[in-house]
Amino acid sequence: MSVPLYQAKAEMFRTLGHPVRIRVLELLQAGPRPVRDLLADIDVEPSSLSQQLAVLRRAGIVVSFREGGLVMYALSTPAVADLLAAGRRILGEVLTDRDSLLAELKARD
């Protein structure tokens, strides 16, 4: 039995709801990276990074492959980078709106 689209979307956003996972996706926007490079750029234990990569891989958001002796990770589709960019735009607009509201409130005092 298939799940409704809204439920599948909610699950995808839950998968993205972890800071380490978001950081991994940000780093992978530049292209495939070996696990050792991800570890160098993210301040987490190797076991924690491995767990977060597994979550992203199971969700189909990243793919892994071997290149020589290295395990490489990459975004599964360029749409993941588009989603991160949309998140940045939304966050920027929300924060801008809050800043302008705060300025308006202070101006009234």
Backbone bond lengths (Angstrom), bond angles and torsions (degrees), N, CA, C in turn:
res aa  C-N    CA-C-N  psi(-1)  N-CA   C-N-CA  omega(-1)  CA-C   N-CA-C  phi
1 M - - - 1.445 - - 1.530 107.92 -
2 S 1.326 116.90 131.76 1.458 120.60 -179.22 1.531 110.40 -85.25
3 V 1.327 114.40 154.04 1.464 119.69 179.43 1.523 108.30 -92.30
4 P 1.339 116.98 153.31 1.467 119.45 176.58 1.530 110.60 -62.42
5 L 1.308 116.31 151.91 1.455 121.87 -178.48 1.530 112.01 -56.62
6 Y 1.333 116.82 -42.45 1.463 119.47 -179.19 1.523 111.46 -61.84
7 Q 1.319 116.81 -33.59 1.466 120.69 178.68 1.527 110.31 -71.36
8 A 1.318 117.21 -40.04 1.466 120.91 177.83 1.528 110.35 -64.38
9 K 1.335 116.71 -39.97 1.470 120.40 177.27 1.522 110.65 -63.92
10 A 1.313 116.70 -43.95 1.465 120.67 179.54 1.526 110.12 -59.70
11 E 1.312 117.51 -41.34 1.466 121.16 179.28 1.528 110.62 -64.74
12 M 1.325 117.04 -40.31 1.457 120.33 178.33 1.534 110.10 -62.41
13 F 1.335 117.24 -44.69 1.462 119.71 179.61 1.533 111.49 -67.33
14 R 1.322 117.68 -33.45 1.475 119.60 174.52 1.532 109.86 -62.83
15 T 1.317 116.10 -39.53 1.456 120.32 178.80 1.523 110.22 -61.74
16 L 1.319 117.18 -36.27 1.461 120.94 -179.43 1.522 112.65 -79.06
17 G 1.324 117.48 -5.74 1.454 122.11 -172.64 1.518 115.65 -82.33
18 H 1.310 117.75 41.46 1.464 120.81 177.43 1.532 107.92 -139.70
19 P 1.331 117.82 131.03 1.473 120.27 -176.44 1.529 114.66 -57.11
20 V 1.316 118.04 -38.26 1.468 120.00 -179.77 1.522 109.77 -66.90
21 R 1.312 117.46 -39.72 1.470 119.72 179.01 1.520 111.15 -64.34
22 I 1.322 116.94 -41.80 1.466 120.24 178.23 1.527 109.80 -63.44
23 R 1.320 117.44 -43.06 1.465 120.57 179.71 1.519 110.70 -62.34
24 V 1.326 117.60 -42.01 1.468 121.11 177.15 1.524 109.41 -58.02
25 L 1.322 116.98 -47.47 1.463 120.34 -178.35 1.525 111.31 -63.88
26 E 1.325 116.83 -38.45 1.467 119.84 176.90 1.530 110.53 -61.09
27 L 1.316 116.91 -44.50 1.459 120.83 -179.78 1.522 111.78 -65.94
28 L 1.322 117.17 -36.07 1.470 120.95 -177.98 1.522 113.03 -75.13
29 Q 1.319 117.28 -10.68 1.468 119.21 177.29 1.532 111.37 -62.27
30 A 1.338 116.46 -27.40 1.466 120.51 179.85 1.525 112.05 -78.45
31 G 1.324 117.40 -7.91 1.457 121.32 179.99 1.518 110.32 128.89
32 P 1.327 116.17 175.01 1.465 120.73 -178.76 1.529 111.13 -57.80
33 R 1.335 115.34 143.56 1.459 121.18 -179.46 1.521 109.43 -137.73
34 P 1.341 116.38 144.52 1.460 119.18 174.70 1.524 110.04 -75.83
35 V 1.300 115.49 156.27 1.463 121.51 -179.05 1.524 110.48 -56.17
36 R 1.316 117.52 -40.54 1.471 119.58 -177.83 1.528 111.85 -60.86
37 D 1.326 118.10 -35.29 1.466 120.69 177.70 1.525 110.82 -71.01
38 L 1.329 116.53 -38.54 1.463 119.66 176.74 1.521 110.02 -62.23
39 L 1.318 116.23 -42.47 1.471 120.62 178.62 1.526 111.43 -61.79
40 A 1.323 116.92 -37.54 1.462 120.64 -179.50 1.525 111.33 -67.03
41 D 1.326 117.18 -28.99 1.466 121.67 -175.98 1.523 114.37 -97.63
42 I 1.336 116.92 -10.82 1.465 120.80 -178.31 1.519 107.53 -123.85
43 D 1.305 116.26 125.64 1.460 120.98 -176.01 1.527 111.18 -84.23
44 V 1.340 115.21 75.07 1.473 121.50 176.87 1.526 108.16 -140.41
45 E 1.299 114.65 162.64 1.465 120.58 175.36 1.534 108.99 -69.57
46 P 1.332 117.00 148.62 1.466 119.75 178.43 1.529 113.26 -53.99
47 S 1.332 117.32 -39.27 1.470 119.50 -178.97 1.523 111.13 -66.20
48 S 1.322 117.18 -35.51 1.462 120.88 178.65 1.530 110.54 -68.38
49 L 1.329 116.42 -44.09 1.468 119.43 177.64 1.517 110.32 -61.78
50 S 1.310 116.52 -43.12 1.467 120.71 178.90 1.530 111.06 -58.13
51 Q 1.318 115.85 -43.37 1.464 120.28 179.32 1.531 110.97 -63.10
52 Q 1.326 117.08 -43.81 1.463 120.37 -178.57 1.527 111.44 -68.49
53 L 1.320 116.72 -37.38 1.467 119.97 176.07 1.527 110.77 -64.33
54 A 1.317 116.86 -38.06 1.465 120.68 178.38 1.527 110.96 -63.50
55 V 1.326 116.95 -40.02 1.468 120.68 178.05 1.531 109.51 -62.10
56 L 1.328 116.67 -46.70 1.470 120.59 -179.82 1.529 111.33 -64.60
57 R 1.321 116.53 -38.12 1.465 120.74 179.83 1.531 111.12 -67.49
58 R 1.340 117.23 -43.93 1.471 120.68 179.11 1.527 111.36 -62.49
59 A 1.334 115.92 -33.73 1.463 120.31 179.97 1.534 111.72 -78.35
60 G 1.326 116.98 -9.34 1.461 120.22 179.66 1.521 113.59 81.07
61 I 1.322 117.36 14.64 1.457 121.26 -177.66 1.528 110.90 -84.98
62 V 1.335 116.39 -30.80 1.463 121.04 173.64 1.524 108.61 -127.21
63 V 1.317 114.49 161.79 1.464 121.46 174.43 1.525 107.42 -124.65
64 S 1.302 116.47 154.02 1.461 121.20 176.44 1.521 109.01 -123.23
65 F 1.326 114.53 152.14 1.458 120.55 177.73 1.517 107.65 -157.95
66 R 1.316 115.02 160.87 1.461 120.15 178.74 1.523 109.03 -96.63
67 E 1.328 113.34 137.97 1.464 120.26 174.54 1.523 105.88 -133.05
68 G 1.311 115.73 104.68 1.462 119.09 -171.25 1.514 108.11 65.72
69 G 1.310 116.14 -127.56 1.460 119.98 178.98 1.520 113.09 -96.65
70 L 1.333 116.91 7.80 1.460 120.62 -175.42 1.521 112.08 -103.13
71 V 1.314 115.94 143.38 1.460 120.69 170.28 1.519 106.20 -91.98
72 M 1.322 115.32 121.01 1.463 122.30 -177.27 1.524 109.29 -106.51
73 Y 1.318 115.09 149.72 1.465 121.38 174.82 1.519 108.85 -124.99
74 A 1.332 115.45 146.91 1.460 121.86 179.11 1.519 108.73 -147.63
75 L 1.325 116.03 157.48 1.463 120.10 172.93 1.517 108.02 -64.56
76 S 1.305 117.00 141.51 1.458 120.43 -178.32 1.525 112.26 -74.15
77 T 1.325 116.85 -23.88 1.457 122.14 -179.54 1.523 108.81 -155.86
78 P 1.329 117.97 148.02 1.467 120.00 176.57 1.535 112.55 -61.10
79 A 1.318 117.65 -18.48 1.465 121.15 179.38 1.532 111.29 -62.71
80 V 1.333 117.91 -24.97 1.468 120.61 177.25 1.522 109.07 -64.43
81 A 1.333 117.42 -43.10 1.469 121.03 177.18 1.526 110.11 -63.97
82 D 1.331 117.22 -37.42 1.469 120.76 177.10 1.525 110.60 -62.17
83 L 1.322 116.20 -40.78 1.466 120.49 179.46 1.529 110.99 -64.51
84 L 1.336 117.10 -41.71 1.461 120.46 177.65 1.529 110.87 -63.84
85 A 1.330 116.72 -39.85 1.464 120.76 178.27 1.524 110.23 -64.86
86 A 1.329 117.06 -40.49 1.469 120.39 177.39 1.520 110.28 -63.21
87 G 1.316 116.99 -39.87 1.461 121.08 177.36 1.518 111.65 -60.90
88 R 1.330 116.53 -41.83 1.468 120.39 177.39 1.526 111.23 -63.87
89 R 1.337 116.48 -42.81 1.471 120.03 179.25 1.522 110.78 -63.15
90 I 1.319 116.49 -45.49 1.471 120.31 179.95 1.521 109.92 -62.17
91 L 1.314 116.98 -46.83 1.456 120.77 179.79 1.527 110.57 -60.36
92 G 1.306 116.62 -42.17 1.462 120.96 178.39 1.517 112.08 -61.63
93 E 1.334 116.60 -42.24 1.460 120.10 179.37 1.525 111.37 -69.18
94 V 1.303 117.20 -41.12 1.462 120.57 179.78 1.521 110.08 -63.88
95 L 1.327 116.60 -45.77 1.460 119.89 -179.67 1.522 111.38 -67.09
96 T 1.333 117.41 -36.78 1.461 120.77 176.69 1.517 109.97 -63.53
97 D 1.329 116.66 -43.77 1.466 120.25 178.56 1.520 110.67 -61.32
98 R 1.307 117.59 -40.54 1.462 120.96 179.19 1.520 110.95 -66.53
99 D 1.338 116.60 -40.64 1.460 120.39 178.94 1.522 110.93 -63.82
100 S 1.344 116.52 -42.40 1.461 118.56 -179.44 1.528 110.82 -68.80
101 L 1.323 117.80 -36.23 1.460 121.03 176.76 1.526 110.18 -65.20
102 L 1.319 116.96 -42.77 1.461 121.13 178.50 1.529 110.36 -62.40
103 A 1.328 117.16 -42.58 1.465 121.13 178.11 1.527 110.39 -63.15
104 E 1.334 116.37 -40.80 1.473 120.21 179.01 1.528 110.40 -64.62
105 L 1.317 117.40 -42.74 1.454 120.91 178.37 1.522 111.44 -62.29
106 K 1.325 116.85 -41.73 1.468 120.34 179.73 1.525 110.87 -67.70
107 A 1.305 117.05 -34.89 1.475 121.09 -179.54 1.517 110.56 -67.01
108 R 1.300 118.10 -29.44 1.472 122.08 -179.19 1.528 112.35 -77.45
109 D 1.335 117.26 -20.43 1.477 120.64 -178.20 1.497 112.83 -75.56
